[in-house]
């Protein structure tokens, strides 16, 4: 049989055009493989004969190859190990995506070829296994975060190869981690690339669980970068612009447009990439902690929680004003109150540790306060215990300053104290309905001695956000816990605004005494996740 010449426009188009589309089987012609694989590969590397290489890719990918020919090809691959580098990436991809190489009669041959020699070229296969989605399969975002059947088949092939490689040479895991870091899609790459990459990274953990912490660190670093480059104000501006457009449409048409937008995701491109990646993480957390059953697997949950806390400490806690990534911790804490209590204890230990940088201590108490306010799974006993800890620490700090003759109230000197005070005021104002619903809880609030806190020399109300101070003053006056309005009026009379000019040349009045504050668990605005 003569070799049939295939008309191709390039390697990318070859790999993107499988022989079966939408369940319609095309008429296939049997192809004969080249007599010498090594000659074809060498000619391609030297750029002497690119056409033969392209025809080889087409034959492997879509040709109806005889079993004997395929086994001979796989055997010849072993003699070409020294040639394998990134230039021949498409050849390796073609082997991986070809269903013919994975049938029962030839699978053992491919696995046999994955010996120690081939492991030396792990980077090629690792790149293929992680980025296979970039060159094969549909380019549309997945429905509900689930890959198509065709993509699942391709991913399964790639991960089978990678699993065997790592079994042959476990130390190659270090190379795999570096390949993951190097090939993670850029922030502005299409959302489906982000989705596929995160999905496949998480799938590696299934057969290499010892890599979970490193893989999560890589993913979280990228998610934090996406989060920072998609400020909530910008994201909401994009969504509001869309809503203003829909106001001019009839109700039925508006509902149709809204459904389409819900399917498409976020208007902000980076926020959409973050959203689609977060879906994969939320699905992973749920499946890992619950397994195939609906009941929580407590041991697996504890192990995953400890890894997530480590990642949170190294990546998220020290990053200012992220808006969405931290909700992954918020989500796993909802699985059981014990997890939430452990996370709050972790944050509180950071706050009271004098060896920690002030900025980390401030960030920890803001996370703690925001979780106490926003998490519906935080019960009243845990809420009261956390409020009591904050109050006791504040009183101890005030007592230590009362003994000093020349204590000053500089925000920079007492930044942690002021942040803890504002968090205490914020939690009491936000959760006051839960804290005053019984005489016992009201007596608990009265025992906090809030009057001493608001009237101390350090004057914490002076540096609190006005909205927090006003709401706290309203609650404390209503339930006669403290009288803050005289202090607020005094602070208003003696406040000294700072006048400066911003980058655009406009004069700006800003009170330099206010804390730089953020509320990490304020409402989540990403649509899918």
WOFENQUI-V994365 format. One record per residue. SS is DSSP state (H for helix, E for strand, L for the rest). NEAR is the number of other C-alpha atoms within 12 Angstrom. D_CENTER is the distance of its C-alpha to the mean C-alpha in whole Angstrom. Layout:
# WOFENQUI-V994365
ss=SS near=NEAR d_center=D_CENTER
ss=SS near=NEAR d_center=D_CENTER
This chain:
# WOFENQUI-V994365
ss=L near=11 d_center=53
ss=L near=11 d_center=52
ss=L near=19 d_center=49
ss=L near=20 d_center=48
ss=L near=22 d_center=46
ss=L near=24 d_center=43
ss=L near=17 d_center=42
ss=L near=22 d_center=39
ss=L near=16 d_center=38
ss=L near=20 d_center=35
ss=H near=29 d_center=33
ss=H near=24 d_center=30
ss=H near=19 d_center=32
ss=H near=32 d_center=33
ss=H near=38 d_center=30
ss=L near=30 d_center=29
ss=L near=26 d_center=32
ss=L near=33 d_center=32
ss=L near=27 d_center=36
ss=E near=19 d_center=35
ss=E near=15 d_center=33
ss=L near=13 d_center=33
ss=L near=10 d_center=35
ss=E near=9 d_center=38
ss=E near=11 d_center=39
ss=L near=15 d_center=41
ss=L near=11 d_center=44
ss=L near=16 d_center=43
ss=L near=20 d_center=46
ss=E near=22 d_center=46
ss=L near=27 d_center=45
ss=L near=28 d_center=47
ss=L near=35 d_center=45
ss=L near=29 d_center=46
ss=L near=18 d_center=49
ss=L near=23 d_center=47
ss=H near=31 d_center=43
ss=H near=27 d_center=43
ss=H near=24 d_center=46
ss=H near=31 d_center=43
ss=H near=38 d_center=40
ss=H near=23 d_center=42
ss=H near=20 d_center=44
ss=H near=25 d_center=40
ss=H near=22 d_center=39
ss=L near=15 d_center=42
ss=L near=16 d_center=42
ss=L near=14 d_center=45
ss=L near=17 d_center=45
ss=H near=24 d_center=41
ss=H near=23 d_center=43
ss=H near=33 d_center=43
ss=H near=38 d_center=40
ss=H near=33 d_center=38
ss=H near=36 d_center=41
ss=H near=44 d_center=40
ss=H near=44 d_center=36
ss=H near=43 d_center=37
ss=H near=39 d_center=40
ss=H near=40 d_center=37
ss=H near=39 d_center=34
ss=H near=33 d_center=37
ss=L near=37 d_center=40
ss=E near=26 d_center=42
ss=L near=30 d_center=43
ss=L near=22 d_center=45
ss=H near=25 d_center=44
ss=H near=18 d_center=47
ss=H near=26 d_center=45
ss=H near=36 d_center=42
ss=H near=28 d_center=43
ss=H near=25 d_center=45
ss=H near=33 d_center=42
ss=H near=35 d_center=39
ss=H near=24 d_center=42
ss=H near=25 d_center=42
ss=H near=32 d_center=39
ss=H near=27 d_center=40
ss=H near=20 d_center=42
ss=L near=26 d_center=40
ss=H near=27 d_center=37
ss=H near=17 d_center=38
ss=H near=30 d_center=37
ss=L near=28 d_center=34
ss=L near=25 d_center=31
ss=H near=19 d_center=29
ss=H near=20 d_center=32
ss=H near=35 d_center=32
ss=H near=32 d_center=29
ss=H near=40 d_center=30
ss=H near=39 d_center=33
ss=H near=41 d_center=30
ss=H near=41 d_center=28
ss=H near=40 d_center=31
ss=H near=39 d_center=32
ss=H near=41 d_center=29
ss=H near=43 d_center=29
ss=L near=39 d_center=32
ss=H near=30 d_center=33
ss=H near=30 d_center=36
ss=H near=37 d_center=35
ss=H near=28 d_center=34
ss=L near=18 d_center=36
ss=L near=13 d_center=38
ss=L near=17 d_center=41
ss=L near=27 d_center=39
ss=H near=25 d_center=36
ss=H near=19 d_center=37
ss=H near=26 d_center=39
ss=H near=34 d_center=35
ss=H near=30 d_center=34
ss=H near=21 d_center=37
ss=H near=28 d_center=36
ss=L near=31 d_center=33
ss=L near=24 d_center=35
ss=H near=22 d_center=35
ss=H near=21 d_center=36
ss=H near=34 d_center=33
ss=H near=33 d_center=31
ss=L near=24 d_center=32
ss=L near=32 d_center=30
ss=H near=40 d_center=27
ss=H near=32 d_center=25
ss=H near=36 d_center=26
ss=H near=42 d_center=25
ss=H near=44 d_center=22
ss=H near=38 d_center=21
ss=H near=41 d_center=22
ss=H near=43 d_center=21
ss=H near=44 d_center=17
ss=H near=39 d_center=18
ss=H near=41 d_center=21
ss=H near=43 d_center=19
ss=H near=34 d_center=20
ss=L near=32 d_center=24
ss=L near=38 d_center=24
ss=L near=35 d_center=24
ss=L near=26 d_center=23
ss=L near=20 d_center=21
ss=L near=23 d_center=20
ss=L near=30 d_center=17
ss=L near=29 d_center=17
ss=E near=19 d_center=19
ss=L near=23 d_center=17
ss=L near=29 d_center=14
ss=E near=22 d_center=17
ss=L near=27 d_center=18
ss=L near=22 d_center=22
ss=H near=17 d_center=25
ss=H near=24 d_center=26
ss=H near=31 d_center=22
ss=H near=25 d_center=22
ss=H near=22 d_center=25
ss=H near=38 d_center=24
ss=H near=37 d_center=21
ss=H near=27 d_center=23
ss=H near=36 d_center=26
ss=H near=38 d_center=23
ss=H near=34 d_center=22
ss=H near=31 d_center=26
ss=H near=41 d_center=27
ss=H near=42 d_center=24
ss=H near=32 d_center=24
ss=H near=30 d_center=28
ss=H near=37 d_center=28
ss=H near=33 d_center=26
ss=H near=21 d_center=28
ss=H near=23 d_center=31
ss=L near=23 d_center=30
ss=H near=21 d_center=27
ss=H near=19 d_center=27
ss=H near=28 d_center=25
ss=H near=32 d_center=22
ss=H near=21 d_center=22
ss=H near=26 d_center=22
ss=H near=36 d_center=20
ss=H near=33 d_center=17
ss=H near=21 d_center=19
ss=H near=27 d_center=19
ss=H near=35 d_center=15
ss=H near=28 d_center=14
ss=H near=18 d_center=17
ss=H near=30 d_center=17
ss=L near=32 d_center=13
ss=L near=30 d_center=14
ss=L near=20 d_center=14
ss=L near=29 d_center=12
ss=L near=22 d_center=15
ss=L near=21 d_center=16
ss=L near=25 d_center=16
ss=H near=37 d_center=13
ss=H near=38 d_center=15
ss=H near=34 d_center=14
ss=H near=44 d_center=11
ss=H near=41 d_center=11
ss=H near=43 d_center=13
ss=H near=41 d_center=12
ss=H near=42 d_center=9
ss=H near=40 d_center=11
ss=H near=42 d_center=14
ss=H near=47 d_center=12
ss=H near=36 d_center=11
ss=H near=33 d_center=15
ss=H near=35 d_center=16
ss=H near=27 d_center=16
ss=H near=21 d_center=18
ss=H near=23 d_center=21
ss=L near=28 d_center=20
ss=H near=22 d_center=18
ss=H near=20 d_center=19
ss=H near=29 d_center=17
ss=H near=31 d_center=14
ss=H near=28 d_center=13
ss=H near=30 d_center=13
ss=H near=37 d_center=11
ss=H near=41 d_center=8
ss=H near=29 d_center=9
ss=H near=31 d_center=9
ss=H near=39 d_center=6
ss=H near=43 d_center=5
ss=H near=30 d_center=8
ss=H near=34 d_center=7
ss=H near=45 d_center=4
ss=H near=40 d_center=7
ss=H near=29 d_center=9
ss=H near=35 d_center=9
ss=H near=39 d_center=9
ss=H near=26 d_center=12
ss=L near=26 d_center=13
ss=L near=34 d_center=13
ss=L near=26 d_center=15
ss=H near=29 d_center=16
ss=H near=18 d_center=20
ss=H near=22 d_center=19
ss=H near=31 d_center=17
ss=H near=22 d_center=20
ss=H near=19 d_center=22
ss=H near=25 d_center=21
ss=H near=27 d_center=22
ss=H near=19 d_center=25
ss=H near=15 d_center=26
ss=H near=22 d_center=26
ss=H near=19 d_center=27
ss=H near=13 d_center=30
ss=H near=16 d_center=31
ss=H near=21 d_center=31
ss=L near=17 d_center=33
ss=L near=13 d_center=36
ss=L near=16 d_center=36
ss=L near=13 d_center=37
ss=H near=12 d_center=36
ss=H near=13 d_center=36
ss=H near=15 d_center=34
ss=H near=19 d_center=32
ss=H near=16 d_center=30
ss=H near=15 d_center=30
ss=H near=21 d_center=28
ss=H near=24 d_center=26
ss=H near=15 d_center=25
ss=H near=14 d_center=25
ss=H near=21 d_center=22
ss=H near=22 d_center=20
ss=H near=21 d_center=20
ss=H near=26 d_center=19
ss=L near=35 d_center=17
ss=L near=33 d_center=16
ss=L near=30 d_center=19
ss=L near=33 d_center=17
ss=H near=29 d_center=16
ss=H near=34 d_center=13
ss=H near=44 d_center=12
ss=H near=40 d_center=12
ss=H near=43 d_center=10
ss=H near=50 d_center=7
ss=H near=42 d_center=9
ss=H near=40 d_center=9
ss=H near=47 d_center=6
ss=H near=40 d_center=5
ss=H near=36 d_center=9
ss=H near=37 d_center=8
ss=H near=39 d_center=6
ss=H near=30 d_center=9
ss=H near=27 d_center=12
ss=H near=31 d_center=11
ss=H near=34 d_center=11
ss=H near=29 d_center=14
ss=H near=24 d_center=16
ss=H near=33 d_center=16
ss=H near=29 d_center=17
ss=H near=22 d_center=20
ss=L near=19 d_center=21
ss=L near=11 d_center=23
ss=L near=11 d_center=25
ss=L near=12 d_center=24
ss=L near=16 d_center=25
ss=L near=21 d_center=22
ss=L near=21 d_center=23
ss=H near=19 d_center=23
ss=H near=15 d_center=23
ss=H near=22 d_center=20
ss=H near=30 d_center=18
ss=H near=26 d_center=19
ss=H near=22 d_center=18
ss=H near=32 d_center=15
ss=H near=36 d_center=15
ss=H near=24 d_center=16
ss=H near=27 d_center=14
ss=H near=37 d_center=11
ss=H near=33 d_center=14
ss=H near=23 d_center=14
ss=H near=30 d_center=11
ss=H near=37 d_center=11
ss=H near=28 d_center=14
ss=H near=21 d_center=14
ss=H near=27 d_center=11
ss=H near=37 d_center=10
ss=L near=37 d_center=14
ss=L near=25 d_center=16
ss=L near=28 d_center=14
ss=L near=27 d_center=16
ss=L near=29 d_center=15
ss=L near=34 d_center=11
ss=L near=38 d_center=11
ss=L near=40 d_center=8
ss=L near=43 d_center=5
ss=L near=41 d_center=8
ss=H near=38 d_center=9
ss=H near=37 d_center=8
ss=H near=41 d_center=11
ss=H near=38 d_center=13
ss=H near=35 d_center=12
ss=H near=41 d_center=13
ss=H near=34 d_center=16
ss=L near=29 d_center=18
ss=L near=31 d_center=19
ss=L near=25 d_center=22
ss=H near=23 d_center=23
ss=H near=21 d_center=23
ss=H near=30 d_center=20
ss=H near=32 d_center=20
ss=H near=29 d_center=23
ss=H near=25 d_center=21
ss=H near=37 d_center=18
ss=H near=36 d_center=21
ss=H near=24 d_center=23
ss=H near=26 d_center=21
ss=H near=33 d_center=20
ss=H near=31 d_center=24
ss=H near=24 d_center=25
ss=H near=29 d_center=23
ss=H near=36 d_center=25
ss=H near=28 d_center=28
ss=L near=19 d_center=28
ss=L near=16 d_center=30
ss=L near=12 d_center=29
ss=L near=20 d_center=25
ss=L near=18 d_center=25
ss=H near=26 d_center=26
ss=H near=28 d_center=23
ss=H near=32 d_center=21
ss=H near=32 d_center=23
ss=H near=41 d_center=23
ss=H near=38 d_center=19
ss=H near=41 d_center=19
ss=H near=46 d_center=22
ss=H near=42 d_center=20
ss=H near=47 d_center=17
ss=H near=48 d_center=20
ss=H near=41 d_center=22
ss=H near=38 d_center=20
ss=H near=40 d_center=19
ss=H near=43 d_center=22
ss=H near=37 d_center=23
ss=H near=27 d_center=20
ss=L near=34 d_center=20
ss=L near=23 d_center=23
ss=L near=24 d_center=22
ss=L near=33 d_center=24
ss=L near=24 d_center=27
ss=H near=26 d_center=30
ss=H near=19 d_center=31
ss=H near=29 d_center=28
ss=H near=37 d_center=28
ss=H near=31 d_center=31
ss=H near=24 d_center=31
ss=H near=35 d_center=28
ss=H near=40 d_center=30
ss=H near=25 d_center=33
ss=H near=27 d_center=31
ss=H near=41 d_center=30
ss=H near=34 d_center=34
ss=H near=25 d_center=36
ss=H near=27 d_center=34
ss=H near=36 d_center=35
ss=H near=28 d_center=38
ss=H near=18 d_center=38
ss=H near=26 d_center=37
ss=H near=29 d_center=40
ss=H near=18 d_center=42
ss=H near=17 d_center=42
ss=H near=21 d_center=42
ss=H near=18 d_center=45
ss=L near=12 d_center=47
ss=L near=13 d_center=46
ss=L near=9 d_center=49
ss=L near=11 d_center=47
ss=L near=19 d_center=44
ss=L near=17 d_center=42
ss=L near=23 d_center=39
ss=L near=22 d_center=37
ss=L near=25 d_center=34
ss=L near=20 d_center=32
ss=L near=17 d_center=35
ss=L near=28 d_center=33
ss=H near=31 d_center=30
ss=H near=38 d_center=28
ss=H near=42 d_center=31
ss=H near=42 d_center=31
ss=H near=43 d_center=27
ss=H near=44 d_center=28
ss=H near=45 d_center=31
ss=H near=47 d_center=29
ss=H near=46 d_center=26
ss=H near=45 d_center=29
ss=H near=46 d_center=31
ss=H near=41 d_center=28
ss=H near=40 d_center=27
ss=H near=43 d_center=31
ss=H near=33 d_center=31
ss=H near=31 d_center=28
ss=L near=33 d_center=29
ss=H near=33 d_center=33
ss=H near=19 d_center=34
ss=H near=27 d_center=33
ss=H near=31 d_center=34
ss=L near=26 d_center=38
ss=L near=16 d_center=38
ss=L near=14 d_center=41
ss=H near=13 d_center=43
ss=H near=16 d_center=42
ss=H near=26 d_center=38
ss=H near=24 d_center=40
ss=H near=18 d_center=42
ss=H near=27 d_center=39
ss=H near=37 d_center=38
ss=H near=23 d_center=42
ss=L near=19 d_center=41
ss=L near=30 d_center=39
ss=L near=23 d_center=41
ss=H near=36 d_center=39
ss=H near=29 d_center=42
ss=H near=28 d_center=43
ss=H near=35 d_center=39
ss=H near=38 d_center=40
ss=L near=24 d_center=43
ss=L near=28 d_center=42
ss=L near=25 d_center=43
ss=L near=34 d_center=40
ss=L near=32 d_center=39
ss=H near=42 d_center=36
ss=H near=48 d_center=36
ss=H near=40 d_center=37
ss=L near=38 d_center=33
ss=L near=37 d_center=31
ss=L near=29 d_center=30
ss=H near=25 d_center=33
ss=H near=20 d_center=31
ss=H near=32 d_center=30
ss=H near=36 d_center=34
ss=H near=27 d_center=35
ss=H near=27 d_center=34
ss=H near=38 d_center=34
ss=H near=33 d_center=38
ss=H near=25 d_center=38
ss=H near=31 d_center=37
ss=H near=32 d_center=39
ss=H near=19 d_center=42
ss=H near=18 d_center=42
ss=L near=25 d_center=42
ss=L near=20 d_center=44
ss=L near=30 d_center=42
ss=L near=27 d_center=42
ss=L near=27 d_center=44
ss=L near=33 d_center=42
ss=H near=24 d_center=43
ss=H near=20 d_center=46
ss=H near=29 d_center=43
ss=H near=30 d_center=41
ss=H near=18 d_center=44
ss=H near=15 d_center=45
ss=H near=27 d_center=42
ss=H near=18 d_center=42
ss=H near=12 d_center=46
ss=H near=13 d_center=45
ss=L near=20 d_center=42
ss=L near=15 d_center=42
ss=L near=16 d_center=39
ss=E near=14 d_center=39
ss=E near=14 d_center=39
ss=E near=15 d_center=38
ss=E near=12 d_center=37
ss=L near=11 d_center=33
ss=L near=8 d_center=33
ss=L near=8 d_center=34
ss=L near=9 d_center=37
ss=L near=10 d_center=37
ss=E near=12 d_center=39
ss=E near=15 d_center=36
ss=E near=14 d_center=37
ss=E near=17 d_center=34
ss=L near=23 d_center=35
ss=L near=21 d_center=34
ss=L near=30 d_center=34
ss=L near=29 d_center=31
ss=L near=33 d_center=28
ss=L near=25 d_center=25
ss=L near=32 d_center=23
ss=L near=29 d_center=20
ss=L near=34 d_center=19
ss=L near=35 d_center=15
ss=L near=29 d_center=15
ss=L near=24 d_center=17
ss=L near=19 d_center=17
ss=L near=27 d_center=14
ss=L near=32 d_center=15
ss=L near=35 d_center=12
ss=L near=29 d_center=15
ss=L near=29 d_center=13
ss=L near=28 d_center=11
